[in-house]
Amino acid sequence: AQSVSQHNHHVILSEAASLELGCNYSYGGTVNLFWYVQYPGQHLQLLLKYFSGDPLVKGIKGFEAEFIKSKFSFNLRKPSVQWSDTAEYFCAGNNDMRFGAGTRLTVKP
Amino acid sequence: GAGVSQSPSNKVTEKGKDVELRCDPISGHTALYWYRQSLGQGLEFLIYFQGNSAPDKSGLPSDRFSAERTGGSVSTLTIQRTQQEDSAVYLCASSLAVQGGETQYFGPGTRLLVL
């Protein structure tokens, strides 16, 4: 079965710290991967996506993710987080659009 | 409309009653998805539509849940004989097509509380 998993349930960082949120997928064939973000009180929205080409994908607000096929991973990174990055982050994959369980990020000012 | 809309935004109902949740996708989007988000849980996929057909109903939690889509546009999610464990935020999303690289655009959700 296709699945996407996120191992970090809650991450707490101080401002300016670096961020890496893990996402792993467990299927072969054509791989399309997404990161979505839900800021407090707002809709889910797309952060970035990978479907072909350069495995390093850049998204909005300074986020990036790297597709590493050998590791079945699509981790989300940001070099220096801000308080406004406090949100819930969801990894999702492929045609059936299953989502990971989500990672709650809290950034302390 | 500019985005995906859902109604009602909040619904409080008594255990055993039926509820109907509505989703208006972005005009021209052929794919429509329903998810459930419970407190402390992730996003649970329920069902998706390609046009008016739902090829994958495996995510519906029980036979009390059903969904339909008419005219390739509006969709309704119906929960019969609601239970307290049905309390959650029900999210709808749409995309241009059901293809791997398509972005989903989410609505604000319907917050359902079953007393």
Interface residues (C-beta under 8 A of the other chain):
Chain A: Q6 T30 V31 N32 F34 Y36 H43 L44 Q45 L46 K49 F51 S52 F90 N94 N95 D96 M97 R98 F99 G100 A101 G102
Chain B: G3 Y33 Y35 Q41 G42 L43 F45 Y48 D56 L91 A93 V98 Q99 G100 G101 T103 Q104 F106 G107 P108 G109
